[in-house]
Amino acid sequence: FFPTIKELPPDPLFGLKARYNADSRSDKVDLGIGAYRDNNGKPWILPAVKQAEIKLITSDDYNHEYLSISGFEPFLKEAAKIILGTESKAIKENRVVSQQSLSGTGALHVAGVFLKEFYYGGSKSIYLSSPTWANHQQIFRNLGLNVETYPYWNNDSKSLDLTGFLSSIKSAPEGSIFLLHACAHNPTGLDPSSEQWKQILYELEAKNHLIIFDSAYQGFASGDLEKDAFAIRYSIDQDIIKTPIIICQSFAKNCGMYGERVGAIHIINPINSTATLGAIKSQFNKIIRSEISNPPAYGSKIVSTILNDPNLKQQWEKDLITMSSRINKMRIELFNLLTHELKTPGNWEHIKSQTGMFSFTGLSSEMVARLESVHAIYLVSSGRASVAGLNDHNVKKVANAFDEVVRF
Ligand code: PMP
């Protein structure tokens, strides 16, 4: 019945997880999937989330009814403020349409479906950073969109290839779609500085390109929600970008609610046009209705409980600092061990300077394979390590193993 069907290899990331789970070595280390772990290597339920769950399920109006097709309105309203800022011009001028999505992945998918049908700018090609989160490619390719890449990471200098990035913006057909990681770039952990962001945004505007901001790590890079939204807020508040802007927002990482699939897609329209905004909303609704009928309720209600309660919101901001500062501490420890204690050949400065969940270590795929087979340390073959998997108990082992594979 399915004459052309072929079995695919396991997803690289989830396949890695399966090998890790099957490994019986007691000192194994998981630096694969980007999920926060506490100092004992355990998943962490944020105190803000725990408190919000109790508040939610003990409230009188708690139930499991369907949400509307747009999602949970009190969540959407606050989610827009989190990413755009409470004083956002776009919110004040009623230029924002928000739709709840299946976390960040679902938001990217809805963006792709929407743009495929309604966007007529440029060549309709979507430009992704090289490298990027592996799923970006297939989310858009599955929809039949043409995917291109722009230079991002200079492997020799382990820094941003700004020249390559800007020249790719200039040479792309006018009105192309550019996907930008709002902060904590995955997989490199390397973000443009604010001056570099300005240059990038001005060039994008000069060519009328349409931006999709993928915001999967707000609060994770710096511990500060505002700082991590710099590029987004600057584009909008300074009126830099005159075309619509799409934001794909995930609460998976910054609320530690990976499995609950809490997210939103927002479109910021350059003008307040009731007709356009209403049309966008209705088309989002049609996409959601046909694909998932209506968004999941539980996670969005928890995040909404946090965002709508000043005390819980304050606790959440503390939790963000707990997570980001533990990760930064591990970056420094790994750097110090490699550089000062083991004198491992090479420059490891980038481990310290990169931000967010990941570090692009610069280890080759052969070294990564040896880390797994000899040392029971698991990371993806690109050499990306989830720094959240490091802790006081395993960082020495990891540094020694990095040293051994580099010298091998
Ligand atoms: N974008 C990027 C860059 C990511 O790294 C991730 C998660 N790994 C996502 C989007 C989507 O995550 P989720 O669907 O879990 O929100």
Residues whose N, C-alpha, C, O or C-beta is under 5 A from the ligand:
A	BS01	PMP	L102 S103 G104 T105 G106 W133 N186 D214 A216 S250 A252 Y258
